């Protein structure tokens, strides 16, 4: 996750702990929705275990980069959406 490479160690530790927590809770067949996914790869990491991951963000540029970073067989879908208006 490139932006976390320049983040303070405490931020990197927090993000890793958050990812580990989610991975520890996933069961076979689970789907995950990541709000504000950006491009940095949390969804891609979660997709290593989840059946399906949908990442949403309001930045078309970030979503385009996330799609480019995802492997062809990745179980992620990246959608341009605003989480504050989900119903």
FIKOLZA-1660 file (N, C-alpha, C; in steps of 0.1 Angstrom, whole numbers, plus 5000, padded with zeros to 4 digits):
% residues 87
   i   px   py   pz ch aa at
   1 5008 4988 5000  A  X  N
   1 5000 5000 5000  A  X CA
   1 5009 5012 5000  A  X  C
   2 5010 5018 4989  A  X  N
   2 5020 5029 4987  A  X CA
   2 5018 5041 4996  A  X  C
   3 5006 5046 4998  A  X  N
   3 5005 5058 5007  A  X CA
   3 5009 5055 5021  A  X  C
   4 5008 5042 5025  A  X  N
   4 5011 5039 5039  A  X CA
   4 5026 5037 5040  A  X  C
   5 5034 5036 5029  A  X  N
   5 5048 5035 5030  A  X CA
   5 5054 5048 5036  A  X  C
   6 5048 5059 5034  A  X  N
   6 5053 5072 5040  A  X CA
   6 5045 5076 5052  A  X  C
   7 5036 5068 5056  A  X  N
   7 5028 5071 5069  A  X CA
   7 5037 5067 5081  A  X  C
   8 5034 5074 5092  A  X  N
   8 5041 5070 5104  A  X CA
   8 5038 5055 5108  A  X  C
   9 5048 5049 5114  A  X  N
   9 5047 5035 5118  A  X CA
   9 5034 5031 5125  A  X  C
  10 5029 5040 5133  A  X  N
  10 5016 5038 5141  A  X CA
  10 5004 5036 5131  A  X  C
  11 5004 5044 5121  A  X  N
  11 4993 5044 5111  A  X CA
  11 4994 5030 5103  A  X  C
  12 5006 5027 5099  A  X  N
  12 5008 5014 5092  A  X CA
  12 5004 5002 5101  A  X  C
  13 5007 5003 5114  A  X  N
  13 5004 4993 5123  A  X CA
  13 4988 4992 5125  A  X  C
  14 4982 5003 5126  A  X  N
  14 4967 5003 5127  A  X CA
  14 4961 4997 5115  A  X  C
  15 4965 5001 5103  A  X  N
  15 4959 4995 5090  A  X CA
  15 4961 4980 5090  A  X  C
  16 4973 4976 5093  A  X  N
  16 4976 4961 5093  A  X CA
  16 4967 4954 5103  A  X  C
  17 4965 4960 5115  A  X  N
  17 4957 4953 5125  A  X CA
  17 4943 4953 5120  A  X  C
  18 4938 4963 5114  A  X  N
  18 4924 4964 5109  A  X CA
  18 4922 4953 5098  A  X  C
  19 4932 4951 5089  A  X  N
  19 4931 4941 5079  A  X CA
  19 4931 4927 5085  A  X  C
  20 4940 4925 5094  A  X  N
  20 4941 4912 5101  A  X CA
  20 4928 4909 5108  A  X  C
  21 4922 4919 5115  A  X  N
  21 4909 4917 5122  A  X CA
  21 4898 4912 5112  A  X  C
  22 4897 4919 5101  A  X  N
  22 4887 4915 5091  A  X CA
  22 4890 4901 5085  A  X  C
  23 4902 4899 5082  A  X  N
  23 4906 4885 5077  A  X CA
  23 4902 4874 5087  A  X  C
  24 4904 4877 5099  A  X  N
  24 4901 4867 5110  A  X CA
  24 4886 4865 5112  A  X  C
  25 4878 4874 5107  A  X  N
  25 4864 4872 5109  A  X CA
  25 4857 4866 5097  A  X  C
  26 4864 4866 5085  A  X  N
  26 4858 4861 5073  A  X CA
  26 4856 4846 5073  A  X  C
  27 4845 4842 5067  A  X  N
  27 4842 4828 5065  A  X CA
  27 4840 4825 5050  A  X  C
  28 4842 4812 5046  A  X  N
  28 4841 4809 5032  A  X CA
  28 4827 4814 5027  A  X  C
  29 4828 4820 5015  A  X  N
  29 4816 4825 5009  A  X CA
  29 4812 4840 5013  A  X  C
  30 4819 4846 5022  A  X  N
  30 4816 4859 5027  A  X CA
  30 4818 4870 5016  A  X  C
  31 4810 4880 5016  A  X  N
  31 4812 4892 5008  A  X CA
  31 4815 4904 5017  A  X  C
  32 4823 4913 5012  A  X  N
  32 4827 4925 5019  A  X CA
  32 4825 4937 5011  A  X  C
  33 4820 4948 5018  A  X  N
  33 4818 4961 5012  A  X CA
  33 4828 4970 5019  A  X  C
  34 4837 4976 5011  A  X  N
  34 4847 4986 5017  A  X CA
  34 4842 5000 5013  A  X  C
  35 4839 5008 5022  A  X  N
  35 4835 5022 5019  A  X CA
  35 4848 5031 5019  A  X  C
  36 4848 5039 5009  A  X  N
  36 4860 5048 5007  A  X CA
  36 4873 5040 5004  A  X  C
  37 4872 5031 4995  A  X  N
  37 4883 5021 4992  A  X CA
  37 4895 5027 4987  A  X  C
  38 4894 5039 4979  A  X  N
  38 4906 5044 4973  A  X CA
  38 4913 5034 4964  A  X  C
  39 4926 5035 4964  A  X  N
  39 4933 5026 4955  A  X CA
  39 4944 5017 4962  A  X  C
  40 4945 5019 4975  A  X  N
  40 4956 5014 4982  A  X CA
  40 4957 4999 4985  A  X  C
  41 4947 4992 4982  A  X  N
  41 4948 4977 4983  A  X CA
  41 4942 4970 4995  A  X  C
  42 4935 4977 5003  A  X  N
  42 4928 4970 5014  A  X CA
  42 4919 4960 5008  A  X  C
  43 4911 4964 4999  A  X  N
  43 4901 4955 4992  A  X CA
  43 4908 4943 4986  A  X  C
  44 4920 4946 4980  A  X  N
  44 4927 4936 4973  A  X CA
  44 4932 4925 4983  A  X  C
  45 4937 4930 4995  A  X  N
  45 4941 4921 5005  A  X CA
  45 4929 4913 5010  A  X  C
  46 4918 4919 5013  A  X  N
  46 4906 4912 5018  A  X CA
  46 4902 4901 5007  A  X  C
  47 4903 4905 4995  A  X  N
  47 4899 4895 4984  A  X CA
  47 4907 4882 4984  A  X  C
  48 4918 4882 4991  A  X  N
  48 4926 4870 4992  A  X CA
  48 4918 4859 4999  A  X  C
  49 4908 4863 5008  A  X  N
  49 4901 4854 5015  A  X CA
  49 4886 4854 5013  A  X  C
  50 4880 4866 5010  A  X  N
  50 4866 4868 5008  A  X CA
  50 4862 4862 4994  A  X  C
  51 4850 4858 4993  A  X  N
  51 4844 4853 4981  A  X CA
  51 4843 4865 4971  A  X  C
  52 4839 4877 4976  A  X  N
  52 4837 4888 4968  A  X CA
  52 4839 4901 4976  A  X  C
  53 4846 4911 4970  A  X  N
  53 4848 4924 4977  A  X CA
  53 4843 4935 4967  A  X  C
  54 4834 4943 4972  A  X  N
  54 4830 4955 4965  A  X CA
  54 4836 4967 4972  A  X  C
  55 4844 4975 4965  A  X  N
  55 4849 4987 4970  A  X CA
  55 4843 4999 4964  A  X  C
  56 4838 5009 4972  A  X  N
  56 4832 5021 4966  A  X CA
  56 4840 5033 4971  A  X  C
  57 4840 5043 4962  A  X  N
  57 4847 5055 4965  A  X CA
  57 4840 5066 4956  A  X  C
  58 4843 5078 4959  A  X  N
  58 4838 5090 4951  A  X CA
  58 4848 5095 4941  A  X  C
  59 4860 5089 4941  A  X  N
  59 4871 5093 4933  A  X CA
  59 4872 5084 4921  A  X  C
  60 4868 5088 4909  A  X  N
  60 4869 5080 4897  A  X CA
  60 4884 5077 4894  A  X  C
  61 4893 5086 4897  A  X  N
  61 4907 5084 4894  A  X CA
  61 4913 5073 4903  A  X  C
  62 4909 5073 4916  A  X  N
  62 4914 5063 4925  A  X CA
  62 4908 5049 4921  A  X  C
  63 4896 5049 4917  A  X  N
  63 4889 5036 4913  A  X CA
  63 4896 5030 4901  A  X  C
  64 4899 5039 4891  A  X  N
  64 4906 5035 4879  A  X CA
  64 4920 5029 4883  A  X  C
  65 4927 5035 4892  A  X  N
  65 4940 5029 4896  A  X CA
  65 4938 5016 4903  A  X  C
  66 4928 5015 4912  A  X  N
  66 4925 5002 4919  A  X CA
  66 4922 4991 4909  A  X  C
  67 4915 4994 4899  A  X  N
  67 4912 4984 4888  A  X CA
  67 4925 4980 4881  A  X  C
  68 4934 4989 4879  A  X  N
  68 4946 4986 4872  A  X CA
  68 4955 4977 4881  A  X  C
  69 4955 4980 4894  A  X  N
  69 4963 4973 4903  A  X CA
  69 4958 4959 4906  A  X  C
  70 4945 4957 4904  A  X  N
  70 4939 4944 4907  A  X CA
  70 4943 4933 4896  A  X  C
  71 4946 4921 4901  A  X  N
  71 4950 4910 4892  A  X CA
  71 4937 4907 4883  A  X  C
  72 4939 4901 4872  A  X  N
  72 4927 4898 4863  A  X CA
  72 4918 4888 4870  A  X  C
  73 4922 4880 4879  A  X  N
  73 4914 4870 4885  A  X CA
  73 4909 4875 4899  A  X  C
  74 4911 4888 4902  A  X  N
  74 4908 4893 4915  A  X CA
  74 4892 4893 4917  A  X  C
  75 4888 4890 4929  A  X  N
  75 4874 4890 4932  A  X CA
  75 4869 4903 4937  A  X  C
  76 4875 4914 4932  A  X  N
  76 4871 4928 4936  A  X CA
  76 4863 4935 4925  A  X  C
  77 4854 4942 4929  A  X  N
  77 4846 4951 4920  A  X CA
  77 4847 4965 4926  A  X  C
  78 4851 4975 4918  A  X  N
  78 4852 4989 4923  A  X CA
  78 4842 4998 4916  A  X  C
  79 4834 5004 4924  A  X  N
  79 4823 5012 4919  A  X CA
  79 4823 5027 4924  A  X  C
  80 4819 5036 4915  A  X  N
  80 4819 5050 4919  A  X CA
  80 4806 5052 4926  A  X  C
  81 4806 5054 4939  A  X  N
  81 4795 5057 4947  A  X CA
  81 4798 5065 4959  A  X  C
  82 4788 5072 4965  A  X  N
  82 4790 5080 4977  A  X CA
  82 4783 5072 4988  A  X  C
  83 4791 5068 4998  A  X  N
  83 4786 5060 5009  A  X CA
  83 4775 5067 5017  A  X  C
  84 4776 5080 5017  A  X  N
  84 4767 5088 5025  A  X CA
  84 4752 5088 5019  A  X  C
  85 4751 5083 5007  A  X  N
  85 4738 5083 5001  A  X CA
  85 4733 5069 4998  A  X  C
  86 4739 5059 5004  A  X  N
  86 4735 5045 5002  A  X CA
  86 4721 5044 5009  A  X  C
  87 4713 5036 5002  A  X  N
  87 4700 5033 5009  A  X CA
  87 4696 5019 5007  A  X  C
% end
